[in-house]
Amino acid sequence: MATVLSVSGSPSAASRTAHLLRHLDGRLKDQGHEVIPLDVRTLPAEALLKADFSDPAIVAATALFDRAEGVVIGTPVYKAAYSGVLKALLDLLPQYALAGKTVLPLATGGTTTHVLAIDYALRPVLSSMGAGHIVQGWFTLDKDIVVGDDGIVTVAPGTAESLARVVDQFSEALGGRTAFLAGVGGRP
């Protein structure tokens, strides 16, 4: 199976985006993939803001992109675009850091007015970085992601099934086995 880098571009530890990604990581693991989570917010802010390519954490993050065969990029939508912290990381990666890789773009936001952020803001950047195959992405409304006090993520019916389909298509593109039936309360 493939090595998948799961990148959360959320600046918040309590972010629904980050929780959703870690939830979907479980589905990819169940399908036999090795999943490596990367929360961009944990990288040194000074290195990101000053474009310090030599910072050990940036070097390590770049190596994770190099190692991965597939990349899931998740971001909250701010002002109809992906997050600034995600942009800061993408700007520090080599120009063709996604060359030959299969990429799944995901976004979360408060209203459906941000649905096209994946296609108009994120997809062009991923393409310019050489992504070999950008599978169909998915936008999820914040209200459809519930994080319990115990950290368990529940995705609203309908949304859970749609997310399961895009994750399964991503897995299939990587050569993984898929399970097209989605669990509504638990893992999609």
Beta strands, then each sheet from edge to edge (+ up, - down):
strand 1: 3-8
strand 2: 34-39
strand 3: 70-76
strand 4: 102-109
strand 5: 133-134
strand 6: 138-141
strand 7: 145-147
strand 8: 153-155
sheet 1: 2+ 1+ 3+ 4+ 5+
sheet 2: 2+ 1+ 3+ 4+ 6+
sheet 3: 7+ 8-
end
